[in-house]
Amino acid sequence: MEIKVLFNSEAISKKFSTGWGLSLLINEKILFDTGEKGDLLLNNINNFKVNLKKIKSVVISHDHWDHTGGLWNVLKKNPKLDVFGCPGFSEEFKRKVSELSAHLIEAEHFMRINTEIYSTGEIVGTYKDKNIAEQSLIIKTNKGFSVITGCAHPGIINILKKIKSQLSIEEFYSVIGGFHLRDHSVQEIQTIVDQFLKFKVNRVGATHCSGADAEKIFQEVYRDRFYSMKVGESITI
């Protein structure tokens, strides 16, 4: 299964737009998060030669501007998509999705999105001392189970523990996305990396809000099994 990096803070060439936020395209059909701005995302979609009409669903990890910013432009170009959100998202988000003729599906609990892709369902984390609803994706391929996170506000280790419990997973082929470790100490990050190894995570793509220290440490440990996650790259899981 192929994952294309459509938006992030770094790119493989100047033709791609960069900024704050994250957006990944899974198997040409499922868009995970949409970055900070619609025009930037659409530029990358065009330069990546992605066919917007092939996209069937959008999964929004959590209701923050750097993950929802491009959604509205996508829905204007390709309305009536299924948009997977969480019950805890804002009423403004839900209203805008409805106004653009999309079908909002609230992933309250663990649920199947298609035959190979699942949502963890809503997991509550914290951001600036307030509760925040977030979901992550689980993808099953012949290489094993992979996890995609937006910002991991509930804690990346808590998310992996929950998935292991839900599906009785012994190991993970890959874990990619934002791990929200920017404000963690090097010692705290090293402890999390050690837990990744105990969880038998084979490949890692720590990016976005993971922070420079976390990216460096994960890369040093995982070496050629570390994904740089630059816009314009494709990953096979």
C-alpha positions as CSV (number, residue, x, y, z in Angstrom):
1,M,0.0,0.0,0.0
2,E,1.3,3.4,-1.0
3,I,1.3,6.6,1.2
4,K,2.1,9.9,-0.4
5,V,3.2,12.8,1.7
6,L,1.1,15.7,0.4
7,F,1.9,18.3,3.1
8,N,4.6,18.9,5.7
9,S,7.3,21.4,6.6
10,E,9.9,20.1,4.2
11,A,9.7,18.9,0.6
12,I,11.9,17.1,-1.9
13,S,11.8,20.1,-4.3
14,K,10.7,23.7,-4.5
15,K,7.8,23.0,-6.7
16,F,6.0,21.7,-3.6
17,S,4.5,24.0,-1.0
18,T,5.5,23.6,2.6
19,G,4.1,24.9,5.9
20,W,2.8,23.8,9.3
21,G,0.6,20.7,9.4
22,L,0.4,17.3,7.8
23,S,-1.4,15.6,5.0
24,L,-1.0,12.1,3.7
25,L,-2.8,10.2,0.8
26,I,-3.3,6.5,1.4
27,N,-3.6,4.3,-1.8
28,E,-4.9,7.3,-3.8
29,K,-8.3,7.0,-2.1
30,I,-8.1,8.2,1.6
31,L,-6.8,11.6,2.6
32,F,-5.5,11.8,6.2
33,D,-5.5,15.4,7.4
34,T,-5.2,18.4,5.1
35,G,-2.4,20.7,6.3
36,E,-2.7,24.4,7.2
37,K,-4.0,26.0,3.9
38,G,-6.1,24.8,1.0
39,D,-4.2,26.6,-1.8
40,L,-0.9,25.0,-0.6
41,L,-2.4,21.6,-0.4
42,L,-4.0,21.9,-3.8
43,N,-0.6,23.0,-5.3
44,N,1.0,19.8,-4.0
45,I,-1.9,17.7,-5.1
46,N,-1.5,19.1,-8.6
47,N,2.3,18.7,-8.7
48,F,2.1,15.2,-7.3
49,K,-0.4,14.5,-10.2
50,V,-3.0,13.2,-7.7
51,N,-6.5,12.8,-9.1
52,L,-8.8,14.5,-6.6
53,K,-11.8,12.7,-8.0
54,K,-10.4,9.4,-7.0
55,I,-10.4,10.4,-3.3
56,K,-13.3,8.7,-1.6
57,S,-12.8,9.7,2.1
58,V,-11.1,12.2,4.3
59,V,-10.0,11.3,7.8
60,I,-9.3,14.2,10.1
61,S,-7.2,13.3,13.1
62,H,-8.2,16.2,15.3
63,D,-9.9,19.6,15.0
64,H,-6.8,21.9,14.7
65,W,-6.2,24.4,11.9
66,D,-3.0,22.8,10.8
67,H,-4.9,19.5,10.1
68,T,-8.2,20.9,8.8
69,G,-7.0,23.9,6.9
70,G,-7.1,22.3,3.4
71,L,-10.3,20.3,3.9
72,W,-12.6,23.0,2.7
73,N,-10.8,23.5,-0.6
74,V,-10.8,19.7,-1.1
75,L,-14.6,19.5,-0.4
76,K,-15.3,22.4,-2.8
77,K,-13.4,20.5,-5.6
78,N,-14.8,17.1,-4.7
79,P,-18.0,17.4,-2.6
80,K,-20.0,14.6,-1.1
81,L,-17.0,12.8,0.3
82,D,-17.1,10.8,3.5
83,V,-15.4,12.8,6.2
84,F,-14.4,10.9,9.3
85,G,-14.2,13.0,12.4
86,C,-14.7,12.6,16.1
87,P,-17.8,13.3,18.2
88,G,-15.7,15.8,20.2
89,F,-14.9,18.0,17.3
90,S,-16.3,21.6,17.3
91,E,-19.9,22.3,16.1
92,E,-18.3,24.8,13.7
93,F,-16.3,22.0,12.1
94,K,-19.4,19.8,11.8
95,R,-21.5,22.6,10.3
96,K,-18.9,23.5,7.7
97,V,-18.7,19.8,6.6
98,S,-22.4,19.7,6.2
99,E,-22.6,23.0,4.3
100,L,-20.2,21.6,1.8
101,S,-22.4,18.6,1.1
102,A,-20.0,16.1,2.6
103,H,-21.1,13.1,4.8
104,L,-19.7,13.4,8.3
105,I,-19.1,10.1,10.1
106,E,-18.2,10.4,13.7
107,A,-15.8,7.7,14.8
108,E,-16.7,7.4,18.5
109,H,-15.3,4.0,18.9
110,F,-12.9,1.6,17.0
111,M,-14.4,1.3,13.5
112,R,-13.6,-0.1,10.0
113,I,-13.2,2.5,7.2
114,N,-12.6,-0.1,4.5
115,T,-11.3,-3.7,4.4
116,E,-7.7,-2.7,5.3
117,I,-8.0,0.6,7.2
118,Y,-9.5,1.2,10.7
119,S,-9.9,4.2,13.0
120,T,-9.0,3.9,16.6
121,G,-12.1,5.9,17.4
122,E,-12.0,8.9,19.5
123,I,-9.2,9.0,22.1
124,V,-9.2,12.0,24.4
125,G,-5.9,13.8,25.0
126,T,-4.9,17.2,26.3
127,Y,-3.6,20.4,24.6
128,K,-2.9,23.6,26.6
129,D,-4.7,22.0,29.6
130,K,-7.9,21.4,27.7
131,N,-9.3,18.0,26.5
132,I,-9.0,17.3,22.8
133,A,-10.6,14.5,20.7
134,E,-8.3,12.7,18.3
135,Q,-8.3,9.5,16.2
136,S,-5.5,7.6,14.5
137,L,-5.5,5.2,11.6
138,I,-4.5,1.5,11.6
139,I,-3.6,-0.1,8.3
140,K,-3.3,-3.8,7.7
141,T,-1.2,-5.0,4.8
142,N,0.7,-8.2,4.0
143,K,3.7,-6.5,5.8
144,G,1.8,-6.2,9.0
145,F,0.0,-3.4,10.9
146,S,0.9,0.3,10.5
147,V,-0.3,3.3,12.5
148,I,-0.7,6.9,11.3
149,T,-1.1,9.7,13.8
150,G,-1.9,13.3,13.4
151,C,-0.4,14.9,16.5
152,A,-0.8,12.1,19.1
153,H,-2.2,14.4,21.8
154,P,-3.4,11.4,23.8
155,G,0.3,10.3,23.9
156,I,1.9,8.2,21.2
157,I,2.6,5.3,23.6
158,N,-1.0,5.4,24.9
159,I,-2.2,5.2,21.4
160,L,0.0,2.2,20.6
161,K,-1.0,0.5,23.8
162,K,-4.7,0.9,23.0
163,I,-4.2,-0.5,19.5
164,K,-2.3,-3.5,20.8
165,S,-5.1,-4.1,23.3
166,Q,-7.9,-3.7,20.6
167,L,-6.3,-6.0,18.0
168,S,-3.9,-8.2,20.0
169,I,-1.0,-6.9,17.9
170,E,2.4,-8.3,18.8
171,E,4.4,-6.0,16.5
172,F,4.0,-3.0,14.2
173,Y,5.4,-2.7,10.7
174,S,5.5,1.1,10.9
175,V,4.3,4.1,12.9
176,I,4.3,7.4,11.2
177,G,3.0,10.9,11.7
178,G,3.2,13.6,14.4
179,F,4.1,12.3,17.9
180,H,4.0,15.7,19.7
181,L,7.3,15.5,21.4
182,R,8.6,19.0,20.8
183,D,8.5,20.0,24.4
184,H,9.9,16.7,25.7
185,S,13.4,16.3,27.1
186,V,16.0,14.2,25.3
187,Q,15.7,11.7,28.2
188,E,11.9,11.5,27.8
189,I,12.2,11.0,24.1
190,Q,14.8,8.3,24.5
191,T,12.4,6.5,26.9
192,I,9.7,6.6,24.2
193,V,12.1,5.3,21.6
194,D,12.9,2.4,23.9
195,Q,9.2,1.7,24.2
196,F,8.9,1.6,20.4
197,L,11.6,-1.0,20.4
198,K,9.8,-3.0,23.1
199,F,6.6,-2.8,21.0
200,K,8.6,-4.2,18.1
201,V,7.9,-1.2,15.8
202,N,9.9,-2.0,12.7
203,R,9.9,1.4,10.9
204,V,9.2,5.0,12.0
205,G,8.3,8.3,10.4
206,A,8.5,10.8,13.3
207,T,7.5,14.2,11.8
208,H,5.5,17.4,12.1
209,C,5.0,18.1,15.8
210,S,7.5,15.4,16.8
211,G,10.2,18.0,17.1
212,A,13.8,18.1,15.9
213,D,15.2,16.2,18.8
214,A,12.8,13.3,18.4
215,E,13.4,13.1,14.7
216,K,17.1,13.0,15.3
217,I,17.0,10.3,18.0
218,F,14.5,8.1,16.1
219,Q,16.7,8.5,12.9
220,E,19.8,7.5,14.8
221,V,18.2,4.4,16.2
222,Y,16.2,3.3,13.2
223,R,18.7,4.4,10.5
224,D,17.5,3.1,7.1
225,R,14.2,2.2,8.6
226,F,13.4,5.8,9.3
227,Y,11.1,7.7,6.9
228,S,12.0,11.4,6.4
229,M,8.3,12.3,5.4
230,K,9.1,15.1,3.0
231,V,6.4,16.4,0.7
232,G,6.7,14.6,-2.6
233,E,7.9,11.3,-1.1
234,S,6.0,8.0,-1.3
235,I,6.1,5.3,1.3
236,T,5.2,1.6,0.8
237,I,3.8,-0.2,3.8
